[in-house]
Amino acid sequence: MNGNLITRETAADQLSAYLRHELPLAGLVAWAESALMDGEFNPAHPPTIRDVVARIGVADVRALASPGKTANSS
């Protein structure tokens, strides 16, 4: 483990930086992906923090999906 402890504050700081336009979406997504692969989640709240970071990690993918459309719909 590389010693990166991911806490609620860590996730909130990253999201706040994005909302203040200090961090682009790509940077936020890259942080989340890295946190999921290499980070150690705070044992006091692991499922909650991991779920939030996972949703951030796919934030750039959601824009590609069309709501209500599937591969079989015309």
PDB file of N, CA, C and O in Angstrom:
ATOM      1  N   MET A   1       0.853  -1.187   0.000  1.00  0.00           N
ATOM      2  CA  MET A   1       0.000   0.000   0.000  1.00  0.00           C
ATOM      3  C   MET A   1       0.888   1.236   0.000  1.00  0.00           C
ATOM      4  O   MET A   1       1.926   1.257   0.662  1.00  0.00           O
ATOM      5  N   ASN A   2       0.493   2.247  -0.726  1.00  0.00           N
ATOM      6  CA  ASN A   2       1.333   3.427  -0.846  1.00  0.00           C
ATOM      7  C   ASN A   2       1.075   4.478   0.228  1.00  0.00           C
ATOM      8  O   ASN A   2       1.704   5.536   0.211  1.00  0.00           O
ATOM      9  N   GLY A   3       0.167   4.209   1.159  1.00  0.00           N
ATOM     10  CA  GLY A   3      -0.046   5.128   2.254  1.00  0.00           C
ATOM     11  C   GLY A   3      -1.045   6.248   1.977  1.00  0.00           C
ATOM     12  O   GLY A   3      -1.197   7.145   2.806  1.00  0.00           O
ATOM     13  N   ASN A   4      -1.726   6.218   0.836  1.00  0.00           N
ATOM     14  CA  ASN A   4      -2.730   7.239   0.535  1.00  0.00           C
ATOM     15  C   ASN A   4      -4.039   6.862   1.206  1.00  0.00           C
ATOM     16  O   ASN A   4      -4.787   6.028   0.697  1.00  0.00           O
ATOM     17  N   LEU A   5      -4.314   7.476   2.353  1.00  0.00           N
ATOM     18  CA  LEU A   5      -5.562   7.215   3.058  1.00  0.00           C
ATOM     19  C   LEU A   5      -6.635   8.125   2.489  1.00  0.00           C
ATOM     20  O   LEU A   5      -6.512   9.349   2.538  1.00  0.00           O
ATOM     21  N   ILE A   6      -7.682   7.527   1.953  1.00  0.00           N
ATOM     22  CA  ILE A   6      -8.786   8.280   1.368  1.00  0.00           C
ATOM     23  C   ILE A   6      -9.865   8.431   2.440  1.00  0.00           C
ATOM     24  O   ILE A   6     -10.430   7.443   2.908  1.00  0.00           O
ATOM     25  N   THR A   7     -10.139   9.667   2.817  1.00  0.00           N
ATOM     26  CA  THR A   7     -11.140   9.961   3.842  1.00  0.00           C
ATOM     27  C   THR A   7     -12.285  10.747   3.216  1.00  0.00           C
ATOM     28  O   THR A   7     -12.236  11.119   2.044  1.00  0.00           O
ATOM     29  N   ARG A   8     -13.304  10.988   4.011  1.00  0.00           N
ATOM     30  CA  ARG A   8     -14.409  11.833   3.532  1.00  0.00           C
ATOM     31  C   ARG A   8     -13.884  13.206   3.166  1.00  0.00           C
ATOM     32  O   ARG A   8     -14.319  13.804   2.182  1.00  0.00           O
ATOM     33  N   GLU A   9     -12.947  13.706   3.961  1.00  0.00           N
ATOM     34  CA  GLU A   9     -12.380  15.031   3.706  1.00  0.00           C
ATOM     35  C   GLU A   9     -11.596  15.052   2.399  1.00  0.00           C
ATOM     36  O   GLU A   9     -11.663  16.026   1.650  1.00  0.00           O
ATOM     37  N   THR A  10     -10.862  13.991   2.125  1.00  0.00           N
ATOM     38  CA  THR A  10     -10.105  13.903   0.872  1.00  0.00           C
ATOM     39  C   THR A  10     -11.047  13.981  -0.328  1.00  0.00           C
ATOM     40  O   THR A  10     -10.814  14.747  -1.263  1.00  0.00           O
ATOM     41  N   ALA A  11     -12.104  13.187  -0.290  1.00  0.00           N
ATOM     42  CA  ALA A  11     -13.072  13.188  -1.395  1.00  0.00           C
ATOM     43  C   ALA A  11     -13.763  14.542  -1.506  1.00  0.00           C
ATOM     44  O   ALA A  11     -13.962  15.051  -2.609  1.00  0.00           O
ATOM     45  N   ALA A  12     -14.127  15.126  -0.368  1.00  0.00           N
ATOM     46  CA  ALA A  12     -14.783  16.442  -0.382  1.00  0.00           C
ATOM     47  C   ALA A  12     -13.851  17.517  -0.928  1.00  0.00           C
ATOM     48  O   ALA A  12     -14.294  18.398  -1.666  1.00  0.00           O
ATOM     49  N   ASP A  13     -12.576  17.458  -0.581  1.00  0.00           N
ATOM     50  CA  ASP A  13     -11.610  18.440  -1.089  1.00  0.00           C
ATOM     51  C   ASP A  13     -11.479  18.354  -2.607  1.00  0.00           C
ATOM     52  O   ASP A  13     -11.437  19.379  -3.287  1.00  0.00           O
ATOM     53  N   GLN A  14     -11.415  17.146  -3.134  1.00  0.00           N
ATOM     54  CA  GLN A  14     -11.293  16.969  -4.586  1.00  0.00           C
ATOM     55  C   GLN A  14     -12.547  17.460  -5.305  1.00  0.00           C
ATOM     56  O   GLN A  14     -12.458  18.149  -6.322  1.00  0.00           O
ATOM     57  N   LEU A  15     -13.699  17.106  -4.779  1.00  0.00           N
ATOM     58  CA  LEU A  15     -14.957  17.534  -5.388  1.00  0.00           C
ATOM     59  C   LEU A  15     -15.115  19.053  -5.290  1.00  0.00           C
ATOM     60  O   LEU A  15     -15.590  19.685  -6.234  1.00  0.00           O
ATOM     61  N   SER A  16     -14.727  19.637  -4.169  1.00  0.00           N
ATOM     62  CA  SER A  16     -14.794  21.101  -4.006  1.00  0.00           C
ATOM     63  C   SER A  16     -13.887  21.811  -5.000  1.00  0.00           C
ATOM     64  O   SER A  16     -14.264  22.834  -5.571  1.00  0.00           O
ATOM     65  N   ALA A  17     -12.690  21.267  -5.205  1.00  0.00           N
ATOM     66  CA  ALA A  17     -11.769  21.868  -6.173  1.00  0.00           C
ATOM     67  C   ALA A  17     -12.384  21.845  -7.570  1.00  0.00           C
ATOM     68  O   ALA A  17     -12.240  22.807  -8.325  1.00  0.00           O
ATOM     69  N   TYR A  18     -13.064  20.761  -7.917  1.00  0.00           N
ATOM     70  CA  TYR A  18     -13.737  20.676  -9.209  1.00  0.00           C
ATOM     71  C   TYR A  18     -14.856  21.721  -9.306  1.00  0.00           C
ATOM     72  O   TYR A  18     -14.982  22.420 -10.312  1.00  0.00           O
ATOM     73  N   LEU A  19     -15.650  21.813  -8.263  1.00  0.00           N
ATOM     74  CA  LEU A  19     -16.774  22.753  -8.283  1.00  0.00           C
ATOM     75  C   LEU A  19     -16.319  24.209  -8.303  1.00  0.00           C
ATOM     76  O   LEU A  19     -17.046  25.077  -8.786  1.00  0.00           O
ATOM     77  N   ARG A  20     -15.120  24.485  -7.781  1.00  0.00           N
ATOM     78  CA  ARG A  20     -14.553  25.845  -7.811  1.00  0.00           C
ATOM     79  C   ARG A  20     -13.765  26.094  -9.102  1.00  0.00           C
ATOM     80  O   ARG A  20     -13.114  27.129  -9.245  1.00  0.00           O
ATOM     81  N   HIS A  21     -13.826  25.151 -10.031  1.00  0.00           N
ATOM     82  CA  HIS A  21     -13.122  25.243 -11.324  1.00  0.00           C
ATOM     83  C   HIS A  21     -11.606  25.292 -11.149  1.00  0.00           C
ATOM     84  O   HIS A  21     -10.900  25.872 -11.974  1.00  0.00           O
ATOM     85  N   GLU A  22     -11.108  24.684 -10.074  1.00  0.00           N
ATOM     86  CA  GLU A  22      -9.672  24.588  -9.836  1.00  0.00           C
ATOM     87  C   GLU A  22      -9.117  23.260 -10.348  1.00  0.00           C
ATOM     88  O   GLU A  22      -7.903  23.086 -10.452  1.00  0.00           O
ATOM     89  N   LEU A  23     -10.006  22.336 -10.662  1.00  0.00           N
ATOM     90  CA  LEU A  23      -9.629  21.009 -11.125  1.00  0.00           C
ATOM     91  C   LEU A  23     -10.579  20.632 -12.257  1.00  0.00           C
ATOM     92  O   LEU A  23     -11.795  20.648 -12.066  1.00  0.00           O
ATOM     93  N   PRO A  24     -10.052  20.296 -13.422  1.00  0.00           N
ATOM     94  CA  PRO A  24     -10.945  19.902 -14.528  1.00  0.00           C
ATOM     95  C   PRO A  24     -11.557  18.526 -14.259  1.00  0.00           C
ATOM     96  O   PRO A  24     -11.055  17.764 -13.433  1.00  0.00           O
ATOM     97  N   LEU A  25     -12.637  18.222 -14.960  1.00  0.00           N
ATOM     98  CA  LEU A  25     -13.300  16.932 -14.805  1.00  0.00           C
ATOM     99  C   LEU A  25     -12.320  15.779 -15.020  1.00  0.00           C
ATOM    100  O   LEU A  25     -12.341  14.796 -14.279  1.00  0.00           O
ATOM    101  N   ALA A  26     -11.478  15.899 -16.016  1.00  0.00           N
ATOM    102  CA  ALA A  26     -10.513  14.827 -16.287  1.00  0.00           C
ATOM    103  C   ALA A  26      -9.587  14.607 -15.093  1.00  0.00           C
ATOM    104  O   ALA A  26      -9.225  13.469 -14.794  1.00  0.00           O
ATOM    105  N   GLY A  27      -9.207  15.672 -14.418  1.00  0.00           N
ATOM    106  CA  GLY A  27      -8.359  15.555 -13.233  1.00  0.00           C
ATOM    107  C   GLY A  27      -9.087  14.904 -12.072  1.00  0.00           C
ATOM    108  O   GLY A  27      -8.510  14.093 -11.348  1.00  0.00           O
ATOM    109  N   LEU A  28     -10.348  15.255 -11.894  1.00  0.00           N
ATOM    110  CA  LEU A  28     -11.161  14.661 -10.839  1.00  0.00           C
ATOM    111  C   LEU A  28     -11.350  13.169 -11.086  1.00  0.00           C
ATOM    112  O   LEU A  28     -11.227  12.357 -10.169  1.00  0.00           O
ATOM    113  N   VAL A  29     -11.649  12.818 -12.330  1.00  0.00           N
ATOM    114  CA  VAL A  29     -11.840  11.410 -12.687  1.00  0.00           C
ATOM    115  C   VAL A  29     -10.533  10.641 -12.513  1.00  0.00           C
ATOM    116  O   VAL A  29     -10.541   9.520 -12.003  1.00  0.00           O
ATOM    117  N   ALA A  30      -9.420  11.223 -12.928  1.00  0.00           N
ATOM    118  CA  ALA A  30      -8.121  10.556 -12.781  1.00  0.00           C
ATOM    119  C   ALA A  30      -7.795  10.325 -11.307  1.00  0.00           C
ATOM    120  O   ALA A  30      -7.291   9.265 -10.937  1.00  0.00           O
ATOM    121  N   TRP A  31      -8.084  11.321 -10.468  1.00  0.00           N
ATOM    122  CA  TRP A  31      -7.857  11.151  -9.024  1.00  0.00           C
ATOM    123  C   TRP A  31      -8.706  10.002  -8.493  1.00  0.00           C
ATOM    124  O   TRP A  31      -8.208   9.156  -7.750  1.00  0.00           O
ATOM    125  N   ALA A  32      -9.979   9.962  -8.867  1.00  0.00           N
ATOM    126  CA  ALA A  32     -10.880   8.924  -8.372  1.00  0.00           C
ATOM    127  C   ALA A  32     -10.427   7.536  -8.834  1.00  0.00           C
ATOM    128  O   ALA A  32     -10.435   6.588  -8.048  1.00  0.00           O
ATOM    129  N   GLU A  33     -10.040   7.417 -10.085  1.00  0.00           N
ATOM    130  CA  GLU A  33      -9.574   6.125 -10.600  1.00  0.00           C
ATOM    131  C   GLU A  33      -8.321   5.674  -9.858  1.00  0.00           C
ATOM    132  O   GLU A  33      -8.192   4.503  -9.503  1.00  0.00           O
ATOM    133  N   SER A  34      -7.404   6.601  -9.626  1.00  0.00           N
ATOM    134  CA  SER A  34      -6.185   6.290  -8.892  1.00  0.00           C
ATOM    135  C   SER A  34      -6.492   5.907  -7.447  1.00  0.00           C
ATOM    136  O   SER A  34      -5.895   4.978  -6.904  1.00  0.00           O
ATOM    137  N   ALA A  35      -7.422   6.625  -6.832  1.00  0.00           N
ATOM    138  CA  ALA A  35      -7.805   6.326  -5.451  1.00  0.00           C
ATOM    139  C   ALA A  35      -8.402   4.928  -5.351  1.00  0.00           C
ATOM    140  O   ALA A  35      -8.126   4.202  -4.395  1.00  0.00           O
ATOM    141  N   LEU A  36      -9.216   4.547  -6.326  1.00  0.00           N
ATOM    142  CA  LEU A  36      -9.823   3.217  -6.307  1.00  0.00           C
ATOM    143  C   LEU A  36      -8.786   2.120  -6.492  1.00  0.00           C
ATOM    144  O   LEU A  36      -8.899   1.054  -5.887  1.00  0.00           O
ATOM    145  N   MET A  37      -7.790   2.366  -7.312  1.00  0.00           N
ATOM    146  CA  MET A  37      -6.787   1.344  -7.587  1.00  0.00           C
ATOM    147  C   MET A  37      -5.710   1.288  -6.504  1.00  0.00           C
ATOM    148  O   MET A  37      -5.277   0.201  -6.120  1.00  0.00           O
ATOM    149  N   ASP A  38      -5.273   2.447  -6.008  1.00  0.00           N
ATOM    150  CA  ASP A  38      -4.102   2.486  -5.135  1.00  0.00           C
ATOM    151  C   ASP A  38      -4.361   2.991  -3.722  1.00  0.00           C
ATOM    152  O   ASP A  38      -3.504   2.850  -2.849  1.00  0.00           O
ATOM    153  N   GLY A  39      -5.523   3.573  -3.488  1.00  0.00           N
ATOM    154  CA  GLY A  39      -5.776   4.190  -2.201  1.00  0.00           C
ATOM    155  C   GLY A  39      -6.236   3.212  -1.144  1.00  0.00           C
ATOM    156  O   GLY A  39      -6.740   2.129  -1.439  1.00  0.00           O
ATOM    157  N   GLU A  40      -6.048   3.625   0.092  1.00  0.00           N
ATOM    158  CA  GLU A  40      -6.544   2.866   1.237  1.00  0.00           C
ATOM    159  C   GLU A  40      -7.679   3.686   1.825  1.00  0.00           C
ATOM    160  O   GLU A  40      -7.477   4.830   2.232  1.00  0.00           O
ATOM    161  N   PHE A  41      -8.863   3.110   1.871  1.00  0.00           N
ATOM    162  CA  PHE A  41     -10.030   3.849   2.324  1.00  0.00           C
ATOM    163  C   PHE A  41     -10.132   3.806   3.838  1.00  0.00           C
ATOM    164  O   PHE A  41      -9.833   2.793   4.471  1.00  0.00           O
ATOM    165  N   ASN A  42     -10.560   4.928   4.405  1.00  0.00           N
ATOM    166  CA  ASN A  42     -10.716   5.050   5.842  1.00  0.00           C
ATOM    167  C   ASN A  42     -11.593   3.909   6.351  1.00  0.00           C
ATOM    168  O   ASN A  42     -12.729   3.760   5.901  1.00  0.00           O
ATOM    169  N   PRO A  43     -11.083   3.104   7.282  1.00  0.00           N
ATOM    170  CA  PRO A  43     -11.859   1.961   7.758  1.00  0.00           C
ATOM    171  C   PRO A  43     -13.141   2.352   8.497  1.00  0.00           C
ATOM    172  O   PRO A  43     -14.019   1.509   8.680  1.00  0.00           O
ATOM    173  N   ALA A  44     -13.264   3.589   8.917  1.00  0.00           N
ATOM    174  CA  ALA A  44     -14.476   4.029   9.616  1.00  0.00           C
ATOM    175  C   ALA A  44     -15.666   4.162   8.667  1.00  0.00           C
ATOM    176  O   ALA A  44     -16.811   4.017   9.094  1.00  0.00           O
ATOM    177  N   HIS A  45     -15.412   4.436   7.388  1.00  0.00           N
ATOM    178  CA  HIS A  45     -16.489   4.641   6.413  1.00  0.00           C
ATOM    179  C   HIS A  45     -16.158   4.038   5.046  1.00  0.00           C
ATOM    180  O   HIS A  45     -16.441   4.683   4.037  1.00  0.00           O
ATOM    181  N   PRO A  46     -15.583   2.855   4.955  1.00  0.00           N
ATOM    182  CA  PRO A  46     -15.131   2.362   3.648  1.00  0.00           C
ATOM    183  C   PRO A  46     -16.197   2.227   2.579  1.00  0.00           C
ATOM    184  O   PRO A  46     -15.946   2.657   1.453  1.00  0.00           O
ATOM    185  N   PRO A  47     -17.384   1.656   2.846  1.00  0.00           N
ATOM    186  CA  PRO A  47     -18.345   1.508   1.743  1.00  0.00           C
ATOM    187  C   PRO A  47     -18.825   2.851   1.204  1.00  0.00           C
ATOM    188  O   PRO A  47     -18.956   3.026  -0.008  1.00  0.00           O
ATOM    189  N   THR A  48     -19.084   3.785   2.087  1.00  0.00           N
ATOM    190  CA  THR A  48     -19.594   5.092   1.669  1.00  0.00           C
ATOM    191  C   THR A  48     -18.572   5.832   0.831  1.00  0.00           C
ATOM    192  O   THR A  48     -18.893   6.326  -0.250  1.00  0.00           O
ATOM    193  N   ILE A  49     -17.356   5.914   1.314  1.00  0.00           N
ATOM    194  CA  ILE A  49     -16.312   6.639   0.592  1.00  0.00           C
ATOM    195  C   ILE A  49     -16.025   5.956  -0.738  1.00  0.00           C
ATOM    196  O   ILE A  49     -15.908   6.620  -1.768  1.00  0.00           O
ATOM    197  N   ARG A  50     -15.912   4.643  -0.719  1.00  0.00           N
ATOM    198  CA  ARG A  50     -15.621   3.901  -1.952  1.00  0.00           C
ATOM    199  C   ARG A  50     -16.738   4.112  -2.988  1.00  0.00           C
ATOM    200  O   ARG A  50     -16.448   4.278  -4.173  1.00  0.00           O
ATOM    201  N   ASP A  51     -17.998   4.109  -2.562  1.00  0.00           N
ATOM    202  CA  ASP A  51     -19.118   4.326  -3.490  1.00  0.00           C
ATOM    203  C   ASP A  51     -19.060   5.712  -4.117  1.00  0.00           C
ATOM    204  O   ASP A  51     -19.266   5.859  -5.321  1.00  0.00           O
ATOM    205  N   VAL A  52     -18.782   6.719  -3.311  1.00  0.00           N
ATOM    206  CA  VAL A  52     -18.704   8.096  -3.818  1.00  0.00           C
ATOM    207  C   VAL A  52     -17.551   8.229  -4.806  1.00  0.00           C
ATOM    208  O   VAL A  52     -17.716   8.791  -5.888  1.00  0.00           O
ATOM    209  N   VAL A  53     -16.386   7.713  -4.431  1.00  0.00           N
ATOM    210  CA  VAL A  53     -15.217   7.809  -5.316  1.00  0.00           C
ATOM    211  C   VAL A  53     -15.457   7.021  -6.605  1.00  0.00           C
ATOM    212  O   VAL A  53     -15.024   7.448  -7.675  1.00  0.00           O
ATOM    213  N   ALA A  54     -16.135   5.888  -6.518  1.00  0.00           N
ATOM    214  CA  ALA A  54     -16.436   5.098  -7.720  1.00  0.00           C
ATOM    215  C   ALA A  54     -17.350   5.872  -8.660  1.00  0.00           C
ATOM    216  O   ALA A  54     -17.152   5.843  -9.875  1.00  0.00           O
ATOM    217  N   ARG A  55     -18.337   6.558  -8.120  1.00  0.00           N
ATOM    218  CA  ARG A  55     -19.235   7.366  -8.972  1.00  0.00           C
ATOM    219  C   ARG A  55     -18.468   8.509  -9.636  1.00  0.00           C
ATOM    220  O   ARG A  55     -18.703   8.825 -10.802  1.00  0.00           O
ATOM    221  N   ILE A  56     -17.564   9.119  -8.899  1.00  0.00           N
ATOM    222  CA  ILE A  56     -16.740  10.187  -9.489  1.00  0.00           C
ATOM    223  C   ILE A  56     -15.875   9.606 -10.605  1.00  0.00           C
ATOM    224  O   ILE A  56     -15.672  10.248 -11.635  1.00  0.00           O
ATOM    225  N   GLY A  57     -15.372   8.405 -10.402  1.00  0.00           N
ATOM    226  CA  GLY A  57     -14.495   7.771 -11.381  1.00  0.00           C
ATOM    227  C   GLY A  57     -15.140   7.501 -12.719  1.00  0.00           C
ATOM    228  O   GLY A  57     -14.436   7.368 -13.721  1.00  0.00           O
ATOM    229  N   VAL A  58     -16.454   7.415 -12.768  1.00  0.00           N
ATOM    230  CA  VAL A  58     -17.142   7.185 -14.039  1.00  0.00           C
ATOM    231  C   VAL A  58     -17.870   8.439 -14.525  1.00  0.00           C
ATOM    232  O   VAL A  58     -18.694   8.361 -15.437  1.00  0.00           O
ATOM    233  N   ALA A  59     -17.578   9.571 -13.934  1.00  0.00           N
ATOM    234  CA  ALA A  59     -18.272  10.816 -14.287  1.00  0.00           C
ATOM    235  C   ALA A  59     -18.105  11.180 -15.755  1.00  0.00           C
ATOM    236  O   ALA A  59     -19.021  11.740 -16.356  1.00  0.00           O
ATOM    237  N   ASP A  60     -16.968  10.877 -16.334  1.00  0.00           N
ATOM    238  CA  ASP A  60     -16.758  11.227 -17.740  1.00  0.00           C
ATOM    239  C   ASP A  60     -17.441  10.243 -18.685  1.00  0.00           C
ATOM    240  O   ASP A  60     -17.621  10.565 -19.859  1.00  0.00           O
ATOM    241  N   VAL A  61     -17.820   9.077 -18.225  1.00  0.00           N
ATOM    242  CA  VAL A  61     -18.464   8.068 -19.059  1.00  0.00           C
ATOM    243  C   VAL A  61     -19.956   8.349 -19.212  1.00  0.00           C
ATOM    244  O   VAL A  61     -20.535   8.048 -20.256  1.00  0.00           O
ATOM    245  N   ARG A  62     -20.573   8.913 -18.205  1.00  0.00           N
ATOM    246  CA  ARG A  62     -22.013   9.161 -18.234  1.00  0.00           C
ATOM    247  C   ARG A  62     -22.422  10.048 -19.400  1.00  0.00           C
ATOM    248  O   ARG A  62     -23.513   9.878 -19.944  1.00  0.00           O
ATOM    249  N   ALA A  63     -21.592  10.971 -19.788  1.00  0.00           N
ATOM    250  CA  ALA A  63     -21.925  11.872 -20.880  1.00  0.00           C
ATOM    251  C   ALA A  63     -22.044  11.119 -22.213  1.00  0.00           C
ATOM    252  O   ALA A  63     -22.701  11.599 -23.137  1.00  0.00           O
ATOM    253  N   LEU A  64     -21.422   9.962 -22.313  1.00  0.00           N
ATOM    254  CA  LEU A  64     -21.448   9.198 -23.560  1.00  0.00           C
ATOM    255  C   LEU A  64     -22.716   8.369 -23.703  1.00  0.00           C
ATOM    256  O   LEU A  64     -23.097   8.014 -24.819  1.00  0.00           O
ATOM    257  N   ALA A  65     -23.367   8.058 -22.604  1.00  0.00           N
ATOM    258  CA  ALA A  65     -24.566   7.227 -22.647  1.00  0.00           C
ATOM    259  C   ALA A  65     -25.807   8.067 -22.872  1.00  0.00           C
ATOM    260  O   ALA A  65     -25.957   9.143 -22.293  1.00  0.00           O
ATOM    261  N   SER A  66     -26.681   7.575 -23.705  1.00  0.00           N
ATOM    262  CA  SER A  66     -27.955   8.261 -23.936  1.00  0.00           C
ATOM    263  C   SER A  66     -29.012   7.636 -23.030  1.00  0.00           C
ATOM    264  O   SER A  66     -29.225   6.425 -23.090  1.00  0.00           O
ATOM    265  N   PRO A  67     -29.671   8.422 -22.203  1.00  0.00           N
ATOM    266  CA  PRO A  67     -30.688   7.869 -21.319  1.00  0.00           C
ATOM    267  C   PRO A  67     -31.816   7.206 -22.116  1.00  0.00           C
ATOM    268  O   PRO A  67     -32.302   7.761 -23.101  1.00  0.00           O
ATOM    269  N   GLY A  68     -32.222   6.019 -21.678  1.00  0.00           N
ATOM    270  CA  GLY A  68     -33.338   5.333 -22.312  1.00  0.00           C
ATOM    271  C   GLY A  68     -32.978   4.585 -23.581  1.00  0.00           C
ATOM    272  O   GLY A  68     -33.833   3.896 -24.138  1.00  0.00           O
ATOM    273  N   LYS A  69     -31.763   4.691 -24.054  1.00  0.00           N
ATOM    274  CA  LYS A  69     -31.351   4.007 -25.272  1.00  0.00           C
ATOM    275  C   LYS A  69     -30.529   2.782 -24.927  1.00  0.00           C
ATOM    276  O   LYS A  69     -29.716   2.818 -24.004  1.00  0.00           O
ATOM    277  N   THR A  70     -30.724   1.736 -25.632  1.00  0.00           N
ATOM    278  CA  THR A  70     -29.922   0.537 -25.492  1.00  0.00           C
ATOM    279  C   THR A  70     -29.336   0.195 -26.854  1.00  0.00           C
ATOM    280  O   THR A  70     -29.663   0.824 -27.860  1.00  0.00           O
ATOM    281  N   ALA A  71     -28.488  -0.783 -26.872  1.00  0.00           N
ATOM    282  CA  ALA A  71     -27.870  -1.178 -28.144  1.00  0.00           C
ATOM    283  C   ALA A  71     -28.911  -1.736 -29.111  1.00  0.00           C
ATOM    284  O   ALA A  71     -28.718  -1.680 -30.325  1.00  0.00           O
ATOM    285  N   ASN A  72     -30.013  -2.274 -28.586  1.00  0.00           N
ATOM    286  CA  ASN A  72     -31.035  -2.863 -29.449  1.00  0.00           C
ATOM    287  C   ASN A  72     -32.125  -1.906 -29.856  1.00  0.00           C
ATOM    288  O   ASN A  72     -32.947  -2.254 -30.704  1.00  0.00           O
ATOM    289  N   SER A  73     -32.172  -0.715 -29.289  1.00  0.00           N
ATOM    290  CA  SER A  73     -33.238   0.214 -29.651  1.00  0.00           C
ATOM    291  C   SER A  73     -32.882   0.954 -30.930  1.00  0.00           C
ATOM    292  O   SER A  73     -31.704   1.153 -31.226  1.00  0.00           O
ATOM    293  N   SER A  74     -33.880   1.356 -31.679  1.00  0.00           N
ATOM    294  CA  SER A  74     -33.617   2.034 -32.945  1.00  0.00           C
ATOM    295  C   SER A  74     -33.941   3.492 -32.881  1.00  0.00           C
ATOM    296  O   SER A  74     -33.774   4.206 -33.870  1.00  0.00           O
TER     297      SER A  74
END
